[in-house]
């Protein structure tokens, strides 16, 4: 169970003292640093001495602390500044906003989308090249500081490392191997939706889904089911996400026969039923044919490289960073 923290509470860390000022989300609070710790405020790059207090179940809290300590000083990864023991919590950098909120207030311009995407991919690359999978790439886990110049944002950082995990490369995508659900459902990759064994390429799908959400903005998400079909509380919610994934980026490739055993009737039945639903209800909407003023041809070309149903076909973060789509992006 996560610790209980109250507004006005004083928390003692290893490096400083913190006064809880507000709760901003479940298990997340803002706090101010004791005024005499001016050097620490400057070192932590906090907003006028403001920090984030995060609690979580002990296992997730320990995992996030260990991962962030391993990636200390790495760019575009939100840093841990301190920790408290009573109650157990992490003291994290405070940033202005998250991209779910920022993009719902005002859609991002094309260059700002690329500015964000490049930095998120660099953070993902750092994780992947050490063997880790983030598992929960989504707009609200991307934090930003606002800029004062031509760019809307001055800083971009990937956050929420509590569920970061390492997958044995020899086990990844082994035929018939089960994998647990992970991450927010509408940003979850098809193989994770099917509870197949997933690995680092699942982050690439989630990155692409996030990118689509940022291009359109205004809290629109491509794989979020229409409320007329299903709401988040319905048993059919996950299958309708899978239907939308198939409708935009299907059909299921023949290579899936390498991932799902022929005698795995339950998974093949799910895919068959989803495909039939799309055909019967004329729901096919290939992304390659979508026309919208938000989407440039260059955006479409880049996203079609990312959003591959077979995870083995997706580029790595390093490969994507070399794409011409990022030409001229600082």
Wavefront OBJ file of the C-alpha trace (Angstrom):
o trace
v 0.000 0.000 0.000
v 1.168 3.532 -0.764
v 1.931 5.849 2.106
v -0.642 8.393 3.318
v 0.575 11.959 3.015
v -1.292 15.084 4.148
v -1.148 18.680 2.986
v 1.024 20.670 5.368
v 2.998 17.613 6.441
v 6.755 17.973 6.920
v 8.856 15.198 5.390
v 12.516 14.608 6.192
v 14.655 13.345 3.335
v 18.299 12.372 3.220
v 19.234 15.726 1.654
v 16.497 18.130 2.651
v 13.216 18.905 4.368
v 9.964 19.135 2.402
v 6.600 20.726 3.171
v 3.642 19.179 1.339
v 1.626 21.926 -0.375
v -0.974 20.203 -2.586
v -2.116 16.855 -3.958
v -2.112 16.795 -7.754
v -2.975 13.135 -8.468
v -3.297 9.795 -6.727
v -0.078 9.266 -4.746
v 1.414 12.506 -6.162
v 1.922 15.756 -4.226
v 3.795 18.999 -4.699
v 6.048 20.233 -1.931
v 8.418 23.085 -1.209
v 12.003 22.694 -0.081
v 13.098 24.218 3.200
v 14.253 27.737 2.346
v 17.755 27.374 3.791
v 18.551 24.660 1.227
v 19.205 27.197 -1.533
v 22.163 25.321 -2.985
v 20.095 22.155 -3.145
v 17.268 24.035 -4.880
v 19.705 25.278 -7.488
v 21.231 21.822 -7.990
v 17.842 20.163 -8.374
v 16.713 22.744 -10.948
v 13.418 22.981 -9.069
v 10.814 25.635 -9.792
v 11.427 28.121 -6.963
v 12.209 25.219 -4.677
v 9.179 23.148 -5.696
v 9.432 19.352 -5.992
v 7.178 16.351 -6.497
v 6.523 13.813 -3.748
v 5.599 10.367 -5.064
v 4.409 7.364 -3.115
v 3.494 3.935 -4.456
v 3.338 0.308 -3.303
v 6.784 -0.520 -1.965
v 7.812 -2.735 -4.889
v 7.047 -0.082 -7.506
v 8.685 2.631 -5.401
v 11.866 0.584 -4.962
v 11.919 -0.267 -8.671
v 11.557 3.369 -9.741
v 14.259 4.517 -7.317
v 16.684 1.833 -8.509
v 16.033 2.520 -12.201
v 16.357 6.298 -11.812
v 19.560 5.922 -9.822
v 20.933 3.774 -12.630
v 20.022 6.449 -15.187
v 21.060 9.406 -13.049
v 22.040 12.460 -15.154
v 20.805 10.839 -18.380
v 18.991 13.451 -20.471
v 15.209 13.404 -20.959
v 14.625 11.092 -17.995
v 12.950 12.746 -14.991
v 15.441 12.586 -12.132
v 15.041 11.483 -8.536
v 16.446 14.134 -6.162
v 15.980 12.569 -2.762
v 13.877 10.050 -0.838
v 12.135 9.858 2.518
v 11.808 6.865 4.807
v 8.841 7.897 6.968
v 6.666 7.648 4.999
v 8.516 6.012 2.081
v 8.464 8.358 -0.920
v 10.575 9.653 -3.771
v 11.422 13.329 -4.236
v 11.332 14.043 -7.966
v 11.931 17.007 -10.247
v 8.951 19.293 -10.731
v 8.030 20.325 -14.291
v 5.358 22.684 -15.591
v 2.945 20.217 -17.169
v 2.345 16.848 -18.767
v 1.551 16.438 -22.452
v -1.890 14.951 -21.943
v -2.988 18.224 -20.358
v -0.859 20.505 -22.543
v -2.102 18.978 -25.806
v -5.730 18.973 -24.644
v -5.562 22.720 -23.937
v -3.838 23.524 -27.238
v -2.711 21.062 -29.945
v 1.021 20.962 -30.590
v 2.460 22.520 -33.731
v 4.329 20.190 -36.073
v 7.814 21.241 -34.957
v 6.851 20.922 -31.302
v 5.617 17.358 -31.933
v 8.984 16.476 -33.442
v 10.870 18.264 -30.638
v 9.015 16.157 -28.070
v 9.217 12.915 -30.087
v 12.988 13.155 -30.499
v 13.592 13.540 -26.772
v 11.185 10.789 -25.789
v 12.881 8.432 -28.247
v 16.274 9.324 -26.804
v 14.995 8.412 -23.325
v 13.520 5.155 -24.681
v 16.786 4.384 -26.464
v 18.720 4.798 -23.208
v 16.410 2.311 -21.480
v 16.335 -0.193 -24.336
v 20.087 -0.282 -24.812
v 20.425 -1.294 -21.156
v 17.846 -4.048 -21.654
v 14.829 -2.337 -20.077
v 11.248 -1.771 -21.267
v 9.341 1.239 -19.913
v 5.890 -0.437 -20.389
v 3.791 2.736 -20.003
v 4.659 5.305 -22.671
v 1.729 7.748 -22.915
v 1.197 11.536 -23.023
v 0.660 11.977 -19.279
v 3.996 10.270 -18.581
v 5.813 12.874 -20.687
v 6.560 16.013 -18.694
v 7.464 19.435 -20.062
v 8.686 22.852 -19.066
v 7.325 25.649 -21.204
v 9.725 27.718 -23.295
v 9.945 31.442 -23.943
v 11.318 31.369 -27.479
v 10.116 29.939 -30.762
v 9.667 26.467 -29.251
v 6.657 25.883 -27.014
v 8.720 23.670 -24.716
v 12.114 24.212 -23.129
v 12.484 20.747 -21.628
v 10.961 17.297 -22.131
v 11.329 14.371 -19.725
v 9.963 10.839 -19.651
v 8.485 9.912 -16.261
v 6.922 7.060 -14.249
v 9.501 4.283 -14.048
v 7.720 2.178 -11.434
v 6.880 -0.617 -13.883
v 10.087 -0.570 -15.920
v 11.122 -4.172 -16.444
v 13.804 -6.291 -18.025
v 12.789 -9.058 -20.437
v 15.167 -11.910 -21.180
v 15.886 -11.630 -24.934
v 15.734 -15.427 -25.225
v 12.192 -15.444 -23.811
v 10.862 -12.444 -25.723
v 8.224 -13.376 -28.327
v 8.684 -17.077 -27.707
v 5.759 -18.866 -29.361
v 2.957 -19.593 -26.920
v 4.621 -17.632 -24.096
v 2.121 -15.624 -22.057
v 2.745 -12.061 -20.971
v 0.837 -9.905 -18.481
v -1.213 -6.863 -19.413
v 0.775 -3.676 -18.988
v 0.394 0.057 -19.403
v -2.700 2.095 -20.259
v -4.989 0.019 -22.478
v -5.447 2.527 -25.315
v -1.650 2.881 -25.667
v -0.941 -0.848 -25.274
v 0.567 -2.784 -28.185
v -1.405 -5.540 -29.964
v 0.850 -8.290 -28.583
v 0.314 -6.968 -25.049
v -3.430 -6.726 -25.708
v -3.335 -10.390 -26.711
v -1.267 -11.184 -23.600
v 1.549 -12.517 -25.724
v 5.069 -12.158 -24.418
v 6.181 -8.588 -25.095
v 9.485 -6.736 -25.009
v 11.086 -3.462 -25.994
v 9.182 -3.066 -29.263
v 5.989 -2.706 -27.239
v 7.355 0.714 -26.173
v 7.756 1.622 -29.845
v 4.052 0.943 -30.526
v 3.091 2.987 -27.444
v 5.386 5.782 -28.616
v 3.648 5.779 -32.012
v 0.211 5.808 -30.393
v 1.314 8.709 -28.192
v 2.593 10.553 -31.251
v -0.790 10.175 -32.968
v -2.523 11.593 -29.884
v -0.159 14.575 -29.846
v -0.585 15.307 -33.566
v -4.372 15.564 -33.218
v -4.456 16.865 -29.635
v -7.611 18.016 -27.829
v -7.726 14.751 -25.863
v -8.434 12.638 -28.951
v -6.952 9.127 -28.975
v -7.132 6.900 -32.038
v -7.652 3.601 -30.215
v -10.108 4.818 -27.595
v -13.409 3.031 -28.249
v -16.490 5.029 -29.125
v -18.688 5.179 -25.979
v -21.502 3.757 -28.124
v -19.411 0.589 -28.514
v -17.933 0.243 -25.038
v -16.827 2.224 -22.012
v -13.845 1.494 -19.793
v -16.032 -0.421 -17.344
v -17.379 -2.809 -19.990
v -16.018 -6.319 -20.496
v -15.831 -5.601 -24.246
v -13.630 -2.507 -23.825
v -10.310 -4.244 -24.564
v -11.637 -6.093 -27.606
v -12.877 -2.786 -29.038
v -9.372 -1.340 -28.641
v -8.048 -4.343 -30.553
v -10.727 -3.783 -33.219
v -9.591 -0.197 -33.694
v -5.942 -1.294 -33.918
v -6.906 -3.752 -36.642
v -9.155 -1.261 -38.426
v -6.349 1.293 -38.762
v -3.204 -0.846 -39.002
v -4.432 -4.358 -39.899
v -4.976 -6.902 -41.191
v -3.233 -9.438 -38.980
v -0.011 -10.336 -40.825
v 0.720 -13.911 -41.842
v 3.808 -13.766 -39.622
v 1.497 -13.999 -36.596
v 1.420 -17.725 -37.221
v 4.963 -17.644 -35.815
v 3.756 -15.914 -32.647
v 0.485 -17.686 -31.857
v 0.397 -21.502 -31.960
v -2.116 -22.927 -34.423
v -3.901 -24.732 -31.599
v -4.303 -21.557 -29.529
v -8.007 -21.378 -30.294
v -8.844 -18.563 -27.873
v -6.456 -16.002 -29.384
v -7.278 -16.914 -32.977
v -10.971 -16.686 -32.134
v -10.468 -13.175 -30.735
v -8.640 -12.036 -33.868
v -11.202 -13.691 -36.118
v -14.133 -12.128 -34.271
v -12.493 -8.686 -34.346
v -11.847 -8.967 -38.084
v -15.438 -10.081 -38.730
v -16.777 -7.160 -36.682
v -14.748 -4.711 -38.778
v -16.013 -6.193 -42.057
v -19.640 -6.548 -40.966
v -19.819 -2.999 -39.606
v -17.668 -1.367 -42.307
v -15.171 -0.109 -39.708
v -12.050 -0.462 -41.856
v -10.139 2.859 -41.751
v -6.591 2.256 -43.037
v -4.235 4.853 -41.592
v -2.408 5.075 -44.905
v -5.598 6.523 -46.448
v -6.569 8.970 -43.685
v -6.750 12.589 -44.815
v -6.700 15.299 -42.161
v -5.234 18.775 -41.932
v -3.430 17.724 -38.734
v -1.490 14.981 -40.541
v 1.243 15.720 -43.075
v 2.394 13.139 -45.597
v 5.746 13.023 -43.789
v 3.974 12.313 -40.497
v 2.001 9.482 -42.105
v 5.112 7.936 -43.651
v 6.951 8.013 -40.310
v 4.049 6.562 -38.333
v 3.499 3.730 -40.807
v 7.066 2.627 -40.067
v 6.313 2.612 -36.336
v 2.830 1.082 -36.164
v 3.565 -2.451 -37.316
v 1.320 -5.200 -35.986
v 4.169 -7.686 -35.800
v 6.541 -6.340 -33.108
v 9.504 -7.833 -34.962
v 8.827 -5.425 -37.833
v 9.050 -2.262 -35.739
v 12.228 -0.162 -35.890
v 14.313 0.370 -32.783
v 14.463 3.745 -31.065
v 17.980 4.223 -32.449
v 16.796 3.502 -35.994
v 13.861 5.888 -35.692
v 16.113 8.692 -34.477
v 18.009 8.417 -37.764
v 14.814 8.909 -39.788
v 14.551 11.868 -42.162
v 11.396 12.932 -40.288
v 13.698 14.449 -37.637
v 15.739 16.432 -40.165
v 16.467 19.881 -38.746
v 14.998 19.119 -35.303
v 17.318 20.389 -32.533
l 1 2 3 4 5 6 7 8 9 10 11 12 13 14 15 16 17 18 19 20 21 22 23 24 25 26 27 28 29 30 31 32 33 34 35 36 37 38 39 40 41 42 43 44 45 46 47 48 49 50 51 52 53 54 55 56 57 58 59 60 61 62 63 64 65 66 67 68 69 70 71 72 73 74 75 76 77 78 79 80 81 82 83 84 85 86 87 88 89 90 91 92 93 94 95 96 97 98 99 100 101 102 103 104 105 106 107 108 109 110 111 112 113 114 115 116 117 118 119 120 121 122 123 124 125 126 127 128 129 130 131 132 133 134 135 136 137 138 139 140 141 142 143 144 145 146 147 148 149 150 151 152 153 154 155 156 157 158 159 160 161 162 163 164 165 166 167 168 169 170 171 172 173 174 175 176 177 178 179 180 181 182 183 184 185 186 187 188 189 190 191 192 193 194 195 196 197 198 199 200 201 202 203 204 205 206 207 208 209 210 211 212 213 214 215 216 217 218 219 220 221 222 223 224 225 226 227 228 229 230 231 232 233 234 235 236 237 238 239 240 241 242 243 244 245 246 247 248 249 250 251 252 253 254 255 256 257 258 259 260 261 262 263 264 265 266 267 268 269 270 271 272 273 274 275 276 277 278 279 280 281 282 283 284 285 286 287 288 289 290 291 292 293 294 295 296 297 298 299 300 301 302 303 304 305 306 307 308 309 310 311 312 313 314 315 316 317 318 319 320 321 322 323 324 325 326 327 328 329 330
